[in-house]
């Protein structure tokens, strides 16, 4: 089916693209999280005698990653549902929040693993390179933030004119 069967306007294409990119990069981050979880269960330092996954430091860090990905996923799914229902969405904000969460999650996973995460044979290295591409996909953060700021300032001005 042609794209026109699903979208009608340039704004529809823009929103559809932004939500798709948000979902894509959350998937990359979820893959990185899953690899990290497996690594933390399998890695048993000789001096510790038990998996890294048993340490509160790693449990908390994985919790941070999980919280970021879950909350961003909730936003993107809600925006996608609103879009499907024909309601207005600010998909750019959804992309911004989701991709920042995804990048932060993968960067935190890399930091937890250390230098080995940057080895080309390590899946985290590829996940990091992949997720960083979110920064160059349109709409880019500076454009999203400028539009959001302009809209907020315009709303504020419009509200002020009606209350004065």
Secondary structure, 3 states (H helix, E strand, C coil): CCHHHCCCCHHHHHHHHHHHHHHHHHHHHHHHHHHHHHHHHHCCCCCCCCCHHHCHHHHHHHHHHHHHHHHHHHHHHHHHHHHHCCCCCCHHHHHHHHHHHHHHHHHHHHHHHCHHHHCCCCHHHHHHHHHHHHHCCCCCHHHHHHHHHHHHHHHHHHHHHHHC
